[in-house]
């Protein structure tokens, strides 16, 4: 199914945030004007709550502009922190605004206690504006939710959740105006005070995230173990020395330092990095950039698998079959000046009697054993071959007869 040009535009993050910025800015201006006309503290607080949405949309646009700027020697991680610097400054403005709203609320409550009643100048135009404002916010919420589900973007889904919260604030302002019609003017002040507290909460969240990013703090990643297991499933990865997840602006960076179980050619290492990155991105689309550093283990070790027709120790004959081989020999070699056999085991093929997928299951098992080479007498079928290929396991077709012949070949010509 082809996606039209217009549909691609509507799902474009720049377009989304530009629309959010324009609409929210318009609502903010009208809310400020009507809050002055009506003398409503709740509407004033709602306006400054909209200001936080303007900030988020503006910061997102700045981030999207700088995301295309390539890193350089001075900025090896790019320019993603620019939006955090802006967010940090504006979060202080949010605190100041909320502080003034709270002071005004306290003053109104104090006057009420002393017998002075605050009044609101309610007009039909204000009610119409509040209903239109709520309708626009609901449409934006539904739009963002639809795009978030279709694009599977965690950022857009988060924006949709924020908009849902804005709907409740708009409804509470309408309630305060309805209450005022019955002479309950203090409700407006109380709702304004409650919204101000939520504004402080929003400003605090922005402040904390900005400071964490600017200080290069490692963030909590709830799927850390799954991410760790995904990387170590690659047979050439011996261990993960470091795995850190950081936030740069709205973007999540993964830095991982892995040790390989042997020396590999540069081209193979690059292919391995690309394969690991592809797996991670597929499972965790919220990770924006992946940095993988590789180093070879100081002690060279190689693990080899061979299908054998019998269990006669080193005199076992190599089987012509892969899936139906009765046994598999696993040979461990180490290189301490020269390559020597350090250990070997012969294991029964538990998948031998299965009618279907035995080759795939054996390939998965051998991959989990972290073998480096597989000696065979014949070519593999496509399914198992693809598993070994994706795991960077070398397949060698041999004419050797016995297990001992493979060992001799490895020692003489590793």
C-alpha positions as CSV (number, residue, x, y, z in Angstrom):
1,X,0.0,0.0,0.0
2,X,1.5,3.3,-1.1
3,X,1.4,6.3,1.2
4,X,0.3,9.6,-0.4
5,X,2.4,12.7,-0.2
6,X,-0.2,14.5,2.0
7,X,-0.3,11.5,4.4
8,X,3.5,11.6,4.7
9,X,3.3,15.3,5.5
10,X,0.6,14.9,8.2
11,X,2.8,12.3,9.9
12,X,6.0,14.4,9.6
13,X,7.3,15.4,13.1
14,X,8.2,18.9,11.9
15,X,4.6,19.4,10.5
16,X,3.1,18.0,13.7
17,X,5.1,20.3,16.0
18,X,4.5,23.3,13.8
19,X,0.7,22.7,13.9
20,X,0.9,22.3,17.7
21,X,3.0,25.5,18.0
22,X,0.6,27.6,15.9
23,X,-2.6,26.3,17.5
24,X,-1.4,26.4,21.1
25,X,0.1,29.8,20.6
26,X,-3.2,31.1,19.3
27,X,-5.1,29.5,22.3
28,X,-2.5,31.0,24.7
29,X,-3.0,34.6,23.4
30,X,-6.8,34.4,23.5
31,X,-6.8,32.8,27.0
32,X,-4.6,35.6,28.3
33,X,-6.9,38.2,26.7
34,X,-10.1,36.6,28.1
35,X,-8.5,36.0,31.5
36,X,-7.9,39.8,31.8
37,X,-11.4,40.6,30.5
38,X,-13.1,38.2,32.9
39,X,-10.7,38.5,35.8
40,X,-10.5,34.7,35.9
41,X,-7.5,33.2,37.7
42,X,-8.4,29.7,36.5
43,X,-8.3,30.9,32.9
44,X,-5.0,32.7,33.5
45,X,-3.5,29.5,34.9
46,X,-4.9,27.5,32.0
47,X,-3.2,30.0,29.6
48,X,0.2,29.5,31.3
49,X,-0.3,25.8,31.2
50,X,-0.7,26.2,27.4
51,X,2.7,28.0,27.6
52,X,4.4,24.8,28.6
53,X,2.9,23.1,25.5
54,X,4.3,26.0,23.4
55,X,7.7,25.4,24.9
56,X,7.6,21.7,24.2
57,X,6.6,22.2,20.6
58,X,9.2,25.0,20.1
59,X,11.9,22.9,21.7
60,X,10.9,19.9,19.6
61,X,11.2,22.0,16.4
62,X,14.6,23.3,17.4
63,X,15.7,19.7,18.1
64,X,14.4,18.5,14.7
65,X,16.3,21.3,13.0
66,X,19.6,20.4,14.8
67,X,19.1,16.7,14.5
68,X,20.2,16.9,10.9
69,X,23.4,18.7,11.8
70,X,26.3,16.2,11.7
71,X,28.5,15.7,14.8
72,X,32.0,17.2,14.6
73,X,35.2,17.2,16.6
74,X,33.8,19.9,19.0
75,X,30.4,18.3,19.3
76,X,30.9,14.5,18.9
77,X,27.3,13.8,20.0
78,X,25.8,16.5,17.9
79,X,23.7,19.4,19.0
80,X,20.9,17.6,20.8
81,X,21.5,19.4,24.1
82,X,20.5,22.8,22.7
83,X,16.9,22.0,23.4
84,X,17.7,21.1,27.0
85,X,19.4,24.4,27.5
86,X,16.3,26.2,26.2
87,X,14.1,24.0,28.3
88,X,16.1,24.7,31.5
89,X,15.8,28.5,31.0
90,X,12.1,28.4,30.2
91,X,11.4,26.0,33.2
92,X,12.5,28.8,35.5
93,X,10.0,31.1,33.8
94,X,7.3,28.5,34.3
95,X,8.1,28.5,38.1
96,X,8.0,32.3,38.2
97,X,4.6,32.3,36.5
98,X,3.1,29.6,38.8
99,X,4.5,31.5,41.8
100,X,2.6,34.7,40.8
101,X,-0.6,32.7,40.2
102,X,-0.3,31.1,43.7
103,X,0.3,34.5,45.3
104,X,-2.8,35.9,43.5
105,X,-4.8,32.8,44.6
106,X,-3.7,33.3,48.3
107,X,-4.7,37.0,48.0
108,X,-8.1,36.1,46.6
109,X,-8.8,33.6,49.4
110,X,-7.6,36.1,52.0
111,X,-10.0,38.7,50.7
112,X,-12.8,36.1,50.7
113,X,-12.1,35.3,54.4
114,X,-12.2,39.0,55.2
115,X,-15.6,39.3,53.5
116,X,-14.6,40.8,50.1
117,X,-16.1,38.8,47.2
118,X,-14.2,38.4,44.0
119,X,-16.3,38.7,40.8
120,X,-16.0,37.4,37.3
121,X,-17.1,39.2,34.1
122,X,-18.8,36.4,32.3
123,X,-20.0,36.8,28.7
124,X,-21.5,34.6,26.1
125,X,-18.4,35.1,23.9
126,X,-16.1,33.7,26.7
127,X,-18.2,30.6,27.0
128,X,-18.2,30.1,23.2
129,X,-14.4,30.5,23.2
130,X,-13.9,28.0,26.1
131,X,-16.1,25.4,24.2
132,X,-14.2,26.0,20.9
133,X,-10.9,25.8,22.8
134,X,-11.9,22.4,24.4
135,X,-13.1,21.1,21.0
136,X,-9.8,22.1,19.3
137,X,-7.8,20.4,22.1
138,X,-9.8,17.2,21.9
139,X,-9.2,17.1,18.1
140,X,-5.5,17.6,18.6
141,X,-5.4,14.8,21.2
142,X,-7.2,12.4,18.8
143,X,-4.9,13.5,15.9
144,X,-1.7,12.9,17.9
145,X,-3.0,9.6,19.3
146,X,-3.8,8.4,15.7
147,X,-0.4,9.4,14.4
148,X,1.4,8.0,17.5
149,X,-0.3,4.6,17.0
150,X,0.4,4.5,13.3
151,X,4.0,5.6,13.5
152,X,4.7,3.9,16.8
153,X,6.5,7.0,17.9
154,X,7.0,7.2,21.7
155,X,7.5,10.9,21.5
156,X,4.2,11.6,19.7
157,X,2.4,9.2,22.0
158,X,3.8,11.1,24.9
159,X,2.5,14.4,23.4
160,X,-1.0,12.8,23.0
161,X,-1.0,11.9,26.7
162,X,0.0,15.5,27.6
163,X,-2.9,16.8,25.4
164,X,-5.4,14.5,27.2
165,X,-4.3,16.2,30.5
166,X,-5.0,19.6,28.9
167,X,-8.5,18.5,28.1
168,X,-9.2,18.0,31.8
169,X,-7.8,21.5,32.6
170,X,-10.0,23.1,30.0
171,X,-13.1,21.3,31.4
172,X,-12.2,22.5,35.0
173,X,-12.1,26.1,33.7
174,X,-15.5,25.7,32.2
175,X,-16.7,24.3,35.5
176,X,-15.3,27.3,37.3
177,X,-17.3,29.7,35.0
178,X,-20.5,27.7,35.4
179,X,-20.0,27.9,39.2
180,X,-19.5,31.7,38.9
181,X,-23.0,31.9,37.4
182,X,-24.4,30.6,40.7
183,X,-22.2,33.1,42.7
184,X,-19.5,30.6,43.6
185,X,-16.6,32.8,42.5
186,X,-14.1,31.2,44.9
187,X,-14.2,28.0,42.8
188,X,-12.4,29.9,40.1
189,X,-9.6,30.8,42.5
190,X,-9.3,27.2,43.8
191,X,-9.2,25.7,40.3
192,X,-6.5,28.4,39.4
193,X,-4.5,27.3,42.4
194,X,-4.8,23.6,41.5
195,X,-3.7,24.3,37.9
196,X,-0.8,26.3,39.2
197,X,0.4,23.3,41.2
198,X,0.2,21.2,38.0
199,X,2.2,23.9,36.2
200,X,4.9,23.6,38.8
201,X,4.9,19.8,38.4
202,X,5.3,20.2,34.6
203,X,8.1,22.8,35.1
204,X,9.8,20.5,37.6
205,X,9.8,17.6,35.2
206,X,11.3,19.8,32.4
207,X,13.9,21.1,34.8
208,X,15.0,17.6,36.1
209,X,15.2,16.1,32.6
210,X,17.2,19.1,31.3
211,X,19.7,19.0,34.2
212,X,20.1,15.2,33.9
213,X,20.9,15.5,30.2
214,X,23.2,18.4,30.6
215,X,25.1,16.5,33.3
216,X,25.3,13.4,31.1
217,X,23.4,11.3,33.6
218,X,22.7,7.7,32.7
219,X,18.9,7.2,32.6
220,X,17.0,4.2,33.8
221,X,16.0,1.9,31.0
222,X,13.3,-0.5,32.0
223,X,14.2,-3.1,29.3
224,X,17.9,-3.1,30.2
225,X,18.1,-6.9,30.8
226,X,16.3,-7.6,27.5
227,X,18.6,-5.2,25.7
228,X,21.6,-7.0,27.3
229,X,20.4,-10.4,26.3
230,X,19.7,-9.3,22.7
231,X,23.3,-8.2,22.3
232,X,24.9,-11.3,24.0
233,X,22.9,-13.6,21.7
234,X,25.4,-12.8,19.0
235,X,27.9,-15.7,19.1
236,X,30.9,-13.4,18.4
237,X,30.1,-11.3,21.5
238,X,32.0,-12.7,24.5
239,X,30.9,-10.1,27.0
240,X,29.4,-6.6,27.4
241,X,31.9,-4.4,29.3
242,X,29.7,-1.3,29.4
243,X,26.1,-0.6,28.5
244,X,24.9,2.9,29.2
245,X,21.6,4.6,28.1
246,X,21.6,8.4,28.0
247,X,19.1,11.1,27.0
248,X,20.2,13.9,24.7
249,X,17.2,16.2,24.4
250,X,14.2,14.0,23.5
251,X,16.6,11.5,21.9
252,X,17.9,8.3,23.6
253,X,21.4,7.3,22.9
254,X,22.9,3.8,23.6
255,X,26.6,3.4,24.2
256,X,27.8,-0.2,24.4
257,X,31.3,-1.6,24.7
258,X,31.6,-5.2,23.7
259,X,34.4,-7.7,23.8
260,X,34.6,-10.1,20.9
261,X,35.7,-13.7,21.4
262,X,38.3,-13.4,18.6
263,X,40.0,-11.1,16.2
264,X,37.8,-10.2,13.2
265,X,38.4,-8.4,10.0
266,X,37.3,-4.7,10.0
267,X,34.6,-5.4,7.4
268,X,33.2,-8.3,9.5
269,X,33.2,-6.1,12.6
270,X,31.3,-3.3,10.7
271,X,28.8,-5.9,9.6
272,X,28.4,-7.2,13.1
273,X,27.8,-3.6,14.4
274,X,25.2,-3.1,11.7
275,X,23.5,-6.3,12.6
276,X,23.4,-5.6,16.3
277,X,22.1,-2.0,15.7
278,X,19.4,-3.3,13.4
279,X,18.2,-5.8,16.0
280,X,18.2,-3.1,18.7
281,X,16.4,-0.6,16.6
282,X,13.8,-3.1,15.6
283,X,13.0,-4.1,19.2
284,X,13.5,-0.6,20.8
285,X,12.5,2.1,18.2
286,X,12.8,4.7,20.9
287,X,16.6,4.4,20.9
288,X,17.6,7.1,18.4
289,X,21.4,6.5,18.1
290,X,23.5,3.5,18.9
291,X,27.2,3.7,19.5
292,X,29.0,0.3,19.6
293,X,32.7,0.0,20.6
294,X,34.4,-3.3,20.0
295,X,37.6,-4.9,21.2
296,X,39.0,-8.4,20.9
297,X,39.5,-10.6,23.9
298,X,43.1,-10.8,25.2
299,X,43.0,-14.6,25.2
300,X,42.0,-16.1,21.9
301,X,39.5,-18.9,22.0
302,X,37.5,-20.7,19.3
303,X,34.6,-23.0,19.6
304,X,33.9,-25.5,16.8
305,X,30.8,-27.7,16.2
306,X,30.8,-30.8,14.1
307,X,27.9,-33.3,13.4
308,X,29.2,-36.9,14.0
309,X,27.7,-40.3,13.2
310,X,28.9,-42.0,16.4
311,X,30.4,-41.4,19.8
312,X,33.9,-42.9,19.5
313,X,35.7,-39.9,21.1
314,X,38.3,-38.4,18.7
315,X,37.9,-41.3,16.3
316,X,34.2,-40.5,15.7
317,X,33.2,-40.3,12.1
318,X,31.8,-37.0,10.7
319,X,28.2,-37.3,9.7
320,X,27.0,-36.5,6.2
321,X,23.8,-35.1,7.7
322,X,23.2,-32.0,9.8
323,X,19.6,-32.4,11.1
324,X,19.7,-36.2,11.5
325,X,23.3,-36.5,12.9
326,X,23.1,-38.6,16.1
327,X,25.7,-36.5,17.9
328,X,27.5,-33.1,17.8
329,X,31.0,-32.6,18.9
330,X,31.9,-29.3,20.5
331,X,35.6,-28.5,20.4
332,X,37.3,-25.7,22.4
333,X,40.6,-24.3,21.1
334,X,42.8,-21.7,22.8
335,X,45.8,-19.9,21.3
336,X,48.7,-19.5,23.7
337,X,51.5,-19.1,21.3
338,X,50.0,-21.8,19.2
339,X,46.5,-23.2,18.9
340,X,45.7,-26.3,21.1
341,X,42.6,-28.3,21.9
342,X,41.6,-27.4,25.5
343,X,38.4,-29.3,25.8
344,X,35.8,-31.2,23.8
345,X,32.3,-32.6,24.5
346,X,30.1,-35.0,22.5
347,X,26.3,-34.3,22.9
348,X,23.3,-36.2,21.7
349,X,21.2,-34.5,19.0
350,X,17.9,-34.1,20.9
351,X,16.2,-32.7,17.8
352,X,17.0,-35.7,15.6
353,X,13.6,-37.4,15.7
354,X,11.5,-34.4,15.1
355,X,9.6,-34.3,11.8
356,X,9.8,-30.6,11.1
357,X,12.2,-27.7,11.8
358,X,15.0,-29.9,13.2
359,X,17.6,-28.0,11.2
360,X,16.4,-24.6,12.5
361,X,16.3,-25.8,16.1
362,X,19.8,-27.2,15.9
363,X,21.1,-24.0,14.4
364,X,19.5,-22.0,17.2
365,X,21.0,-24.3,19.8
366,X,24.5,-24.1,18.3
367,X,24.2,-20.3,18.1
368,X,23.3,-20.2,21.8
369,X,26.5,-22.3,22.5
370,X,28.4,-19.4,20.9
371,X,30.3,-21.5,18.3
372,X,32.6,-19.7,15.9
373,X,32.9,-22.4,13.2
374,X,30.8,-25.3,11.9
375,X,32.3,-28.1,9.9
376,X,30.0,-30.0,7.5
377,X,30.3,-32.5,4.8
378,X,27.4,-31.0,2.7
379,X,25.8,-27.6,2.2
380,X,23.1,-26.5,4.6
381,X,19.5,-25.7,3.7
382,X,18.5,-22.0,3.5
383,X,16.9,-21.7,6.9
384,X,19.7,-23.0,9.2
385,X,22.3,-21.4,6.9
386,X,20.6,-18.0,7.3
387,X,20.7,-18.3,11.1
388,X,24.5,-19.0,11.1
389,X,25.1,-16.3,8.6
390,X,23.2,-13.7,10.7
391,X,25.2,-14.8,13.7
392,X,28.6,-14.5,11.8
393,X,29.3,-18.2,12.3
394,X,31.7,-19.5,9.7
395,X,30.6,-22.7,7.8
396,X,33.3,-24.8,6.4
397,X,32.6,-27.7,4.0
398,X,35.2,-30.4,4.6
399,X,36.2,-33.8,3.1
400,X,37.6,-34.9,6.5
401,X,36.5,-38.4,7.7
402,X,37.1,-38.3,11.4
403,X,36.9,-35.8,14.3
404,X,40.7,-36.2,14.7
405,X,41.2,-34.9,11.2
406,X,39.4,-31.7,12.0
407,X,41.5,-31.2,15.1
408,X,44.7,-31.8,13.1
409,X,43.6,-29.3,10.5
410,X,42.8,-26.6,13.1
411,X,46.1,-27.0,14.9
412,X,48.2,-26.9,11.7
413,X,46.1,-24.3,9.9
414,X,43.8,-22.4,12.3
